[in-house]
Every structure is written in C-alpha cells, then in structure tokens.
C-alpha cells in the first residue's frame, strides 16, 4: 500500500483555511500537528489509526488528531485519489469530547 500524501486545499481565490489555522497556532501546537501529519505520511494510515493520530468521521471524511497540553488540534481531510488526501480545515478544542 502506498504511503499517504497530504496537501491543504487552496481555493481558486487563494484562500487556504487550513494553512491560515496552522500558521496561527502557537509554536508547540504547530510542531505537534506537523509531526502528526509527518508520522501519518511515513508510517501509513493503519498505523496512524492504531496510534489514534487519525479517525474516520464519515464515509470519506477523516480527522488528523494531535494534542499539546490541554489543547486538541484537528485537521479535517478527505481522500481524493490514489494515495492523495486533501486537508480542508483545522480547529482547536479544549476537550476531547464530541457532543
């Protein structure tokens, strides 16, 4: 199985929600989220899933999951083709619970 490759989505107007979110993160949180992406690309989706770095949300919607202290960072992504995945949005949470 090919290793996944992640890219962020760039809108036709040049807007990139994930990169804007990512660059606004504090340095430690940014490093942790970048490490989550890199580990997932290096180790593959199955291992990343076992390590709870990614989670399936719906048929073709997934989340990258990282944590720095009491802050949780998420990146929403979907499968495009072959081994390519597009990260569309990012958000932070104060708790790991979903309501």
Backbone as XML, in Angstrom:
<?xml version="1.0"?>
<chain id="A" units="angstrom">
  <residue number="1" name="UNK">
    <atom name="N" x="0.842" y="-1.180" z="0.000"/>
    <atom name="CA" x="0.000" y="0.000" z="0.000"/>
    <atom name="C" x="0.888" y="1.245" z="0.000"/>
  </residue>
  <residue number="2" name="UNK">
    <atom name="N" x="0.541" y="2.197" z="-0.854"/>
    <atom name="CA" x="1.312" y="3.438" z="-0.937"/>
    <atom name="C" x="1.089" y="4.289" z="0.307"/>
  </residue>
  <residue number="3" name="UNK">
    <atom name="N" x="2.110" y="5.026" z="0.659"/>
    <atom name="CA" x="2.015" y="5.924" z="1.813"/>
    <atom name="C" x="1.171" y="7.143" z="1.439"/>
  </residue>
  <residue number="4" name="UNK">
    <atom name="N" x="0.361" y="7.633" z="2.378"/>
    <atom name="CA" x="-0.487" y="8.794" z="2.076"/>
    <atom name="C" x="0.330" y="10.070" z="1.912"/>
  </residue>
  <residue number="5" name="UNK">
    <atom name="N" x="-0.180" y="10.949" z="1.090"/>
    <atom name="CA" x="0.407" y="12.276" z="0.871"/>
    <atom name="C" x="-0.677" y="13.312" z="1.152"/>
  </residue>
  <residue number="6" name="UNK">
    <atom name="N" x="-0.378" y="14.238" z="2.048"/>
    <atom name="CA" x="-1.343" y="15.267" z="2.422"/>
    <atom name="C" x="-0.990" y="16.606" z="1.793"/>
  </residue>
  <residue number="7" name="UNK">
    <atom name="N" x="-2.018" y="17.290" z="1.334"/>
    <atom name="CA" x="-1.887" y="18.662" z="0.841"/>
    <atom name="C" x="-3.074" y="19.437" z="1.393"/>
  </residue>
  <residue number="8" name="UNK">
    <atom name="N" x="-2.896" y="20.727" z="1.577"/>
    <atom name="CA" x="-4.026" y="21.543" z="2.021"/>
    <atom name="C" x="-4.739" y="22.102" z="0.792"/>
  </residue>
  <residue number="9" name="UNK">
    <atom name="N" x="-6.012" y="22.401" z="0.975"/>
    <atom name="CA" x="-6.835" y="22.867" z="-0.139"/>
    <atom name="C" x="-6.672" y="24.366" z="-0.336"/>
  </residue>
  <residue number="10" name="UNK">
    <atom name="N" x="-6.323" y="24.750" z="-1.541"/>
    <atom name="CA" x="-6.210" y="26.156" z="-1.922"/>
    <atom name="C" x="-7.402" y="26.503" z="-2.806"/>
  </residue>
  <residue number="11" name="UNK">
    <atom name="N" x="-8.236" y="27.407" z="-2.334"/>
    <atom name="CA" x="-9.405" y="27.829" z="-3.111"/>
    <atom name="C" x="-8.965" y="28.628" z="-4.337"/>
  </residue>
  <residue number="12" name="UNK">
    <atom name="N" x="-9.813" y="28.705" z="-5.354"/>
    <atom name="CA" x="-9.472" y="29.497" z="-6.541"/>
    <atom name="C" x="-9.147" y="30.961" z="-6.222"/>
  </residue>
  <residue number="13" name="UNK">
    <atom name="N" x="-9.722" y="31.486" z="-5.133"/>
    <atom name="CA" x="-9.448" y="32.882" z="-4.759"/>
    <atom name="C" x="-8.167" y="33.018" z="-3.928"/>
  </residue>
  <residue number="14" name="UNK">
    <atom name="N" x="-7.445" y="31.911" z="-3.732"/>
    <atom name="CA" x="-6.187" y="31.940" z="-2.993"/>
    <atom name="C" x="-6.327" y="31.706" z="-1.500"/>
  </residue>
  <residue number="15" name="UNK">
    <atom name="N" x="-7.539" y="31.539" z="-1.018"/>
    <atom name="CA" x="-7.801" y="31.332" z="0.409"/>
    <atom name="C" x="-7.501" y="29.878" z="0.784"/>
  </residue>
  <residue number="16" name="UNK">
    <atom name="N" x="-6.793" y="29.670" z="1.886"/>
    <atom name="CA" x="-6.444" y="28.327" z="2.353"/>
    <atom name="C" x="-6.721" y="28.264" z="3.855"/>
  </residue>
  <residue number="17" name="UNK">
    <atom name="N" x="-7.902" y="27.755" z="4.224"/>
    <atom name="CA" x="-8.327" y="27.753" z="5.620"/>
    <atom name="C" x="-7.369" y="26.982" z="6.523"/>
  </residue>
  <residue number="18" name="UNK">
    <atom name="N" x="-6.897" y="25.821" z="6.067"/>
    <atom name="CA" x="-6.029" y="25.025" z="6.935"/>
    <atom name="C" x="-4.705" y="25.729" z="7.203"/>
  </residue>
  <residue number="19" name="UNK">
    <atom name="N" x="-4.081" y="26.273" z="6.184"/>
    <atom name="CA" x="-2.794" y="26.960" z="6.378"/>
    <atom name="C" x="-2.973" y="28.185" z="7.273"/>
  </residue>
  <residue number="20" name="UNK">
    <atom name="N" x="-4.077" y="28.896" z="7.113"/>
    <atom name="CA" x="-4.343" y="30.046" z="7.985"/>
    <atom name="C" x="-4.481" y="29.600" z="9.436"/>
  </residue>
  <residue number="21" name="UNK">
    <atom name="N" x="-5.212" y="28.514" z="9.659"/>
    <atom name="CA" x="-5.346" y="27.957" z="11.010"/>
    <atom name="C" x="-3.983" y="27.509" z="11.535"/>
  </residue>
  <residue number="22" name="UNK">
    <atom name="N" x="-3.271" y="26.754" z="10.721"/>
    <atom name="CA" x="-1.988" y="26.169" z="11.109"/>
    <atom name="C" x="-0.968" y="27.243" z="11.494"/>
  </residue>
  <residue number="23" name="UNK">
    <atom name="N" x="-0.843" y="28.274" z="10.690"/>
    <atom name="CA" x="0.158" y="29.310" z="10.969"/>
    <atom name="C" x="-0.226" y="30.181" z="12.168"/>
  </residue>
  <residue number="24" name="UNK">
    <atom name="N" x="-1.506" y="30.196" z="12.538"/>
    <atom name="CA" x="-1.948" y="30.972" z="13.700"/>
    <atom name="C" x="-1.766" y="30.205" z="15.013"/>
  </residue>
  <residue number="25" name="UNK">
    <atom name="N" x="-1.478" y="28.906" z="14.932"/>
    <atom name="CA" x="-1.289" y="28.109" z="16.147"/>
    <atom name="C" x="-0.030" y="28.537" z="16.890"/>
  </residue>
  <residue number="26" name="UNK">
    <atom name="N" x="-0.036" y="28.396" z="18.222"/>
    <atom name="CA" x="1.213" y="28.581" z="18.961"/>
    <atom name="C" x="2.256" y="27.576" z="18.460"/>
  </residue>
  <residue number="27" name="UNK">
    <atom name="N" x="3.517" y="27.912" z="18.586"/>
    <atom name="CA" x="4.600" y="27.106" z="18.007"/>
    <atom name="C" x="4.538" y="25.642" z="18.432"/>
  </residue>
  <residue number="28" name="UNK">
    <atom name="N" x="4.355" y="25.362" z="19.714"/>
    <atom name="CA" x="4.340" y="23.969" z="20.186"/>
    <atom name="C" x="3.191" y="23.177" z="19.568"/>
  </residue>
  <residue number="29" name="UNK">
    <atom name="N" x="2.033" y="23.808" z="19.442"/>
    <atom name="CA" x="0.881" y="23.131" z="18.848"/>
    <atom name="C" x="1.104" y="22.895" z="17.356"/>
  </residue>
  <residue number="30" name="UNK">
    <atom name="N" x="1.717" y="23.860" z="16.691"/>
    <atom name="CA" x="2.023" y="23.723" z="15.257"/>
    <atom name="C" x="3.002" y="22.573" z="15.032"/>
  </residue>
  <residue number="31" name="UNK">
    <atom name="N" x="4.040" y="22.501" z="15.860"/>
    <atom name="CA" x="5.032" y="21.428" z="15.735"/>
    <atom name="C" x="4.372" y="20.072" z="15.938"/>
  </residue>
  <residue number="32" name="UNK">
    <atom name="N" x="3.495" y="19.976" z="16.926"/>
    <atom name="CA" x="2.817" y="18.710" z="17.221"/>
    <atom name="C" x="1.905" y="18.292" z="16.062"/>
  </residue>
  <residue number="33" name="UNK">
    <atom name="N" x="1.149" y="19.223" z="15.509"/>
    <atom name="CA" x="0.263" y="18.902" z="14.387"/>
    <atom name="C" x="1.072" y="18.531" z="13.148"/>
  </residue>
  <residue number="34" name="UNK">
    <atom name="N" x="2.158" y="19.231" z="12.896"/>
    <atom name="CA" x="3.035" y="18.891" z="11.766"/>
    <atom name="C" x="3.608" y="17.490" z="11.947"/>
  </residue>
  <residue number="35" name="UNK">
    <atom name="N" x="3.988" y="17.142" z="13.175"/>
    <atom name="CA" x="4.512" y="15.800" z="13.455"/>
    <atom name="C" x="3.448" y="14.738" z="13.199"/>
  </residue>
  <residue number="36" name="UNK">
    <atom name="N" x="2.202" y="15.029" z="13.542"/>
    <atom name="CA" x="1.105" y="14.092" z="13.283"/>
    <atom name="C" x="0.971" y="13.831" z="11.787"/>
  </residue>
  <residue number="37" name="UNK">
    <atom name="N" x="1.042" y="14.878" z="10.989"/>
    <atom name="CA" x="0.955" y="14.730" z="9.532"/>
    <atom name="C" x="2.137" y="13.914" z="9.019"/>
  </residue>
  <residue number="38" name="UNK">
    <atom name="N" x="3.329" y="14.237" z="9.472"/>
    <atom name="CA" x="4.534" y="13.544" z="9.000"/>
    <atom name="C" x="4.550" y="12.076" z="9.406"/>
  </residue>
  <residue number="39" name="UNK">
    <atom name="N" x="4.158" y="11.765" z="10.638"/>
    <atom name="CA" x="4.115" y="10.370" z="11.086"/>
    <atom name="C" x="3.103" y="9.592" z="10.257"/>
  </residue>
  <residue number="40" name="UNK">
    <atom name="N" x="1.950" y="10.196" z="9.992"/>
    <atom name="CA" x="0.924" y="9.534" z="9.182"/>
    <atom name="C" x="1.442" y="9.272" z="7.776"/>
  </residue>
  <residue number="41" name="UNK">
    <atom name="N" x="2.154" y="10.228" z="7.191"/>
    <atom name="CA" x="2.722" y="10.034" z="5.854"/>
    <atom name="C" x="3.812" y="8.962" z="5.866"/>
  </residue>
  <residue number="42" name="UNK">
    <atom name="N" x="4.623" y="8.919" z="6.894"/>
    <atom name="CA" x="5.734" y="7.963" z="6.957"/>
    <atom name="C" x="5.281" y="6.548" z="7.307"/>
  </residue>
  <residue number="43" name="UNK">
    <atom name="N" x="4.395" y="6.429" z="8.287"/>
    <atom name="CA" x="4.001" y="5.111" z="8.803"/>
    <atom name="C" x="2.787" y="4.527" z="8.102"/>
  </residue>
  <residue number="44" name="UNK">
    <atom name="N" x="1.964" y="5.372" z="7.502"/>
    <atom name="CA" x="0.766" y="4.893" z="6.826"/>
    <atom name="C" x="-0.482" y="5.059" z="7.673"/>
  </residue>
  <residue number="45" name="UNK">
    <atom name="N" x="-1.619" y="4.892" z="7.031"/>
    <atom name="CA" x="-2.903" y="5.142" z="7.676"/>
    <atom name="C" x="-3.252" y="4.118" z="8.746"/>
  </residue>
  <residue number="46" name="UNK">
    <atom name="N" x="-2.925" y="2.848" z="8.527"/>
    <atom name="CA" x="-3.270" y="1.826" z="9.513"/>
    <atom name="C" x="-2.552" y="2.052" z="10.833"/>
  </residue>
  <residue number="47" name="UNK">
    <atom name="N" x="-1.267" y="2.319" z="10.771"/>
    <atom name="CA" x="-0.504" y="2.560" z="11.999"/>
    <atom name="C" x="-0.959" y="3.862" z="12.649"/>
  </residue>
  <residue number="48" name="UNK">
    <atom name="N" x="-1.179" y="4.898" z="11.856"/>
    <atom name="CA" x="-1.649" y="6.175" z="12.403"/>
    <atom name="C" x="-2.999" y="6.008" z="13.095"/>
  </residue>
  <residue number="49" name="UNK">
    <atom name="N" x="-3.847" y="5.163" z="12.540"/>
    <atom name="CA" x="-5.141" y="4.902" z="13.158"/>
    <atom name="C" x="-4.960" y="4.186" z="14.495"/>
  </residue>
  <residue number="50" name="UNK">
    <atom name="N" x="-4.082" y="3.196" z="14.538"/>
    <atom name="CA" x="-3.808" y="2.486" z="15.795"/>
    <atom name="C" x="-3.206" y="3.410" z="16.850"/>
  </residue>
  <residue number="51" name="UNK">
    <atom name="N" x="-2.417" y="4.386" z="16.402"/>
    <atom name="CA" x="-1.813" y="5.356" z="17.320"/>
    <atom name="C" x="-2.783" y="6.485" z="17.679"/>
  </residue>
  <residue number="52" name="UNK">
    <atom name="N" x="-3.993" y="6.422" z="17.144"/>
    <atom name="CA" x="-5.052" y="7.414" z="17.341"/>
    <atom name="C" x="-4.640" y="8.803" z="16.850"/>
  </residue>
  <residue number="53" name="UNK">
    <atom name="N" x="-3.857" y="8.828" z="15.767"/>
    <atom name="CA" x="-3.468" y="10.089" z="15.137"/>
    <atom name="C" x="-4.484" y="10.514" z="14.090"/>
  </residue>
  <residue number="54" name="UNK">
    <atom name="N" x="-5.273" y="9.553" z="13.617"/>
    <atom name="CA" x="-6.335" y="9.843" z="12.657"/>
    <atom name="C" x="-7.598" y="9.114" z="13.092"/>
  </residue>
  <residue number="55" name="UNK">
    <atom name="N" x="-8.729" y="9.611" z="12.626"/>
    <atom name="CA" x="-10.004" y="8.989" z="12.959"/>
    <atom name="C" x="-10.960" y="9.181" z="11.790"/>
  </residue>
  <residue number="56" name="UNK">
    <atom name="N" x="-11.688" y="8.117" z="11.464"/>
    <atom name="CA" x="-12.704" y="8.205" z="10.419"/>
    <atom name="C" x="-13.959" y="8.824" z="11.020"/>
  </residue>
  <residue number="57" name="UNK">
    <atom name="N" x="-14.483" y="9.842" z="10.347"/>
    <atom name="CA" x="-15.686" y="10.521" z="10.820"/>
    <atom name="C" x="-16.909" y="10.084" z="10.022"/>
  </residue>
  <residue number="58" name="UNK">
    <atom name="N" x="-16.740" y="9.947" z="8.703"/>
    <atom name="CA" x="-17.827" y="9.564" z="7.810"/>
    <atom name="C" x="-17.218" y="8.788" z="6.648"/>
  </residue>
  <residue number="59" name="UNK">
    <atom name="N" x="-18.014" y="8.487" z="5.615"/>
    <atom name="CA" x="-17.536" y="7.670" z="4.500"/>
    <atom name="C" x="-16.191" y="8.130" z="3.949"/>
  </residue>
  <residue number="60" name="UNK">
    <atom name="N" x="-16.048" y="9.387" z="3.637"/>
    <atom name="CA" x="-14.807" y="9.901" z="3.060"/>
    <atom name="C" x="-14.348" y="11.158" z="3.803"/>
  </residue>
  <residue number="61" name="UNK">
    <atom name="N" x="-14.614" y="11.196" z="5.100"/>
    <atom name="CA" x="-14.205" y="12.333" z="5.925"/>
    <atom name="C" x="-13.450" y="11.815" z="7.141"/>
  </residue>
  <residue number="62" name="UNK">
    <atom name="N" x="-12.260" y="12.360" z="7.350"/>
    <atom name="CA" x="-11.379" y="11.906" z="8.418"/>
    <atom name="C" x="-10.831" y="13.111" z="9.161"/>
  </residue>
  <residue number="63" name="UNK">
    <atom name="N" x="-10.226" y="12.850" z="10.327"/>
    <atom name="CA" x="-9.564" y="13.931" z="11.039"/>
    <atom name="C" x="-8.177" y="13.516" z="11.480"/>
  </residue>
  <residue number="64" name="UNK">
    <atom name="N" x="-7.248" y="14.448" z="11.357"/>
    <atom name="CA" x="-5.925" y="14.327" z="11.958"/>
    <atom name="C" x="-6.091" y="14.784" z="13.394"/>
  </residue>
  <residue number="65" name="UNK">
    <atom name="N" x="-5.441" y="14.085" z="14.333"/>
    <atom name="CA" x="-5.643" y="14.380" z="15.744"/>
    <atom name="C" x="-4.306" y="14.589" z="16.445"/>
  </residue>
  <residue number="66" name="UNK">
    <atom name="N" x="-4.139" y="15.743" z="17.058"/>
    <atom name="CA" x="-2.946" y="15.963" z="17.868"/>
    <atom name="C" x="-3.350" y="16.665" z="19.157"/>
  </residue>
  <residue number="67" name="UNK">
    <atom name="N" x="-2.444" y="16.603" z="20.116"/>
    <atom name="CA" x="-2.713" y="17.204" z="21.420"/>
    <atom name="C" x="-1.431" y="17.829" z="21.952"/>
  </residue>
  <residue number="68" name="UNK">
    <atom name="N" x="-1.554" y="19.029" z="22.456"/>
    <atom name="CA" x="-0.442" y="19.700" z="23.123"/>
    <atom name="C" x="-0.993" y="20.243" z="24.432"/>
  </residue>
  <residue number="69" name="UNK">
    <atom name="N" x="-0.588" y="19.651" z="25.539"/>
    <atom name="CA" x="-1.126" y="20.053" z="26.838"/>
    <atom name="C" x="-2.606" y="19.747" z="26.911"/>
  </residue>
  <residue number="70" name="UNK">
    <atom name="N" x="-3.405" y="20.741" z="27.262"/>
    <atom name="CA" x="-4.859" y="20.568" z="27.341"/>
    <atom name="C" x="-5.569" y="21.005" z="26.074"/>
  </residue>
  <residue number="71" name="UNK">
    <atom name="N" x="-4.829" y="21.274" z="25.020"/>
    <atom name="CA" x="-5.417" y="21.716" z="23.759"/>
    <atom name="C" x="-5.338" y="20.607" z="22.718"/>
  </residue>
  <residue number="72" name="UNK">
    <atom name="N" x="-6.440" y="20.417" z="22.028"/>
    <atom name="CA" x="-6.529" y="19.400" z="20.984"/>
    <atom name="C" x="-6.624" y="20.099" z="19.638"/>
  </residue>
  <residue number="73" name="UNK">
    <atom name="N" x="-5.797" y="19.671" z="18.691"/>
    <atom name="CA" x="-5.830" y="20.236" z="17.353"/>
    <atom name="C" x="-6.379" y="19.182" z="16.396"/>
  </residue>
  <residue number="74" name="UNK">
    <atom name="N" x="-7.204" y="19.628" z="15.470"/>
    <atom name="CA" x="-7.798" y="18.728" z="14.492"/>
    <atom name="C" x="-7.640" y="19.317" z="13.094"/>
  </residue>
  <residue number="75" name="UNK">
    <atom name="N" x="-7.439" y="18.432" z="12.136"/>
    <atom name="CA" x="-7.417" y="18.810" z="10.738"/>
    <atom name="C" x="-8.349" y="17.885" z="9.984"/>
  </residue>
  <residue number="76" name="UNK">
    <atom name="N" x="-9.342" y="18.424" z="9.317"/>
    <atom name="CA" x="-10.290" y="17.603" z="8.562"/>
    <atom name="C" x="-9.746" y="17.356" z="7.162"/>
  </residue>
  <residue number="77" name="UNK">
    <atom name="N" x="-9.830" y="16.101" z="6.722"/>
    <atom name="CA" x="-9.316" y="15.769" z="5.396"/>
    <atom name="C" x="-10.175" y="14.703" z="4.740"/>
  </residue>
  <residue number="78" name="UNK">
    <atom name="N" x="-10.006" y="14.567" z="3.431"/>
    <atom name="CA" x="-10.712" y="13.533" z="2.680"/>
    <atom name="C" x="-9.791" y="12.953" z="1.621"/>
  </residue>
  <residue number="79" name="UNK">
    <atom name="N" x="-10.150" y="11.770" z="1.156"/>
    <atom name="CA" x="-9.378" y="11.060" z="0.140"/>
    <atom name="C" x="-9.759" y="11.592" z="-1.231"/>
  </residue>
  <residue number="80" name="UNK">
    <atom name="N" x="-8.757" y="11.885" z="-2.049"/>
    <atom name="CA" x="-9.011" y="12.402" z="-3.391"/>
    <atom name="C" x="-8.866" y="11.276" z="-4.403"/>
  </residue>
  <residue number="81" name="UNK">
    <atom name="N" x="-7.665" y="10.760" z="-4.549"/>
    <atom name="CA" x="-7.388" y="9.687" z="-5.490"/>
    <atom name="C" x="-6.082" y="9.023" z="-5.106"/>
  </residue>
  <residue number="82" name="UNK">
    <atom name="N" x="-5.959" y="7.751" z="-5.442"/>
    <atom name="CA" x="-4.727" y="7.011" z="-5.193"/>
    <atom name="C" x="-4.316" y="7.193" z="-3.732"/>
  </residue>
  <residue number="83" name="UNK">
    <atom name="N" x="-3.159" y="7.782" z="-3.479"/>
    <atom name="CA" x="-2.697" y="7.965" z="-2.096"/>
    <atom name="C" x="-2.692" y="9.445" z="-1.687"/>
  </residue>
  <residue number="84" name="UNK">
    <atom name="N" x="-3.506" y="10.268" z="-2.347"/>
    <atom name="CA" x="-3.545" y="11.702" z="-2.069"/>
    <atom name="C" x="-4.761" y="12.073" z="-1.223"/>
  </residue>
  <residue number="85" name="UNK">
    <atom name="N" x="-4.501" y="12.928" z="-0.241"/>
    <atom name="CA" x="-5.525" y="13.389" z="0.690"/>
    <atom name="C" x="-5.449" y="14.906" z="0.794"/>
  </residue>
  <residue number="86" name="UNK">
    <atom name="N" x="-6.621" y="15.542" z="0.908"/>
    <atom name="CA" x="-6.694" y="16.998" z="0.996"/>
    <atom name="C" x="-7.185" y="17.392" z="2.389"/>
  </residue>
  <residue number="87" name="UNK">
    <atom name="N" x="-6.407" y="18.239" z="3.064"/>
    <atom name="CA" x="-6.806" y="18.793" z="4.357"/>
    <atom name="C" x="-7.528" y="20.107" z="4.069"/>
  </residue>
  <residue number="88" name="UNK">
    <atom name="N" x="-8.769" y="20.208" z="4.516"/>
    <atom name="CA" x="-9.567" y="21.386" z="4.190"/>
    <atom name="C" x="-9.631" y="22.413" z="5.311"/>
  </residue>
  <residue number="89" name="UNK">
    <atom name="N" x="-9.743" y="21.956" z="6.539"/>
    <atom name="CA" x="-9.942" y="22.868" z="7.666"/>
    <atom name="C" x="-9.191" y="22.366" z="8.894"/>
  </residue>
  <residue number="90" name="UNK">
    <atom name="N" x="-8.959" y="23.270" z="9.815"/>
    <atom name="CA" x="-8.383" y="22.918" z="11.101"/>
    <atom name="C" x="-9.123" y="23.644" z="12.201"/>
  </residue>
  <residue number="91" name="UNK">
    <atom name="N" x="-9.132" y="23.043" z="13.382"/>
    <atom name="CA" x="-9.752" y="23.699" z="14.533"/>
    <atom name="C" x="-9.130" y="23.154" z="15.806"/>
  </residue>
  <residue number="92" name="UNK">
    <atom name="N" x="-9.277" y="23.904" z="16.875"/>
    <atom name="CA" x="-8.756" y="23.513" z="18.182"/>
    <atom name="C" x="-9.916" y="23.274" z="19.128"/>
  </residue>
  <residue number="93" name="UNK">
    <atom name="N" x="-9.673" y="22.375" z="20.084"/>
    <atom name="CA" x="-10.673" y="22.047" z="21.089"/>
    <atom name="C" x="-10.014" y="22.114" z="22.457"/>
  </residue>
  <residue number="94" name="UNK">
    <atom name="N" x="-10.796" y="22.371" z="23.478"/>
    <atom name="CA" x="-10.290" y="22.366" z="24.853"/>
    <atom name="C" x="-10.549" y="21.025" z="25.526"/>
  </residue>
  <residue number="95" name="UNK">
    <atom name="N" x="-11.411" y="20.216" z="24.930"/>
    <atom name="CA" x="-11.729" y="18.902" z="25.469"/>
    <atom name="C" x="-11.760" y="17.914" z="24.322"/>
  </residue>
  <residue number="96" name="UNK">
    <atom name="N" x="-11.565" y="16.643" z="24.622"/>
    <atom name="CA" x="-11.557" y="15.616" z="23.591"/>
    <atom name="C" x="-12.955" y="15.073" z="23.328"/>
  </residue>
  <residue number="97" name="UNK">
    <atom name="N" x="-13.956" y="15.573" z="24.022"/>
    <atom name="CA" x="-15.322" y="15.087" z="23.874"/>
    <atom name="C" x="-15.994" y="15.716" z="22.662"/>
  </residue>
  <residue number="98" name="UNK">
    <atom name="N" x="-16.830" y="14.918" z="22.009"/>
    <atom name="CA" x="-17.644" y="15.403" z="20.897"/>
    <atom name="C" x="-19.095" y="15.324" z="21.335"/>
  </residue>
  <residue number="99" name="UNK">
    <atom name="N" x="-19.839" y="16.374" z="21.105"/>
    <atom name="CA" x="-21.258" y="16.358" z="21.507"/>
    <atom name="C" x="-22.135" y="16.253" z="20.312"/>
  </residue>
</chain>
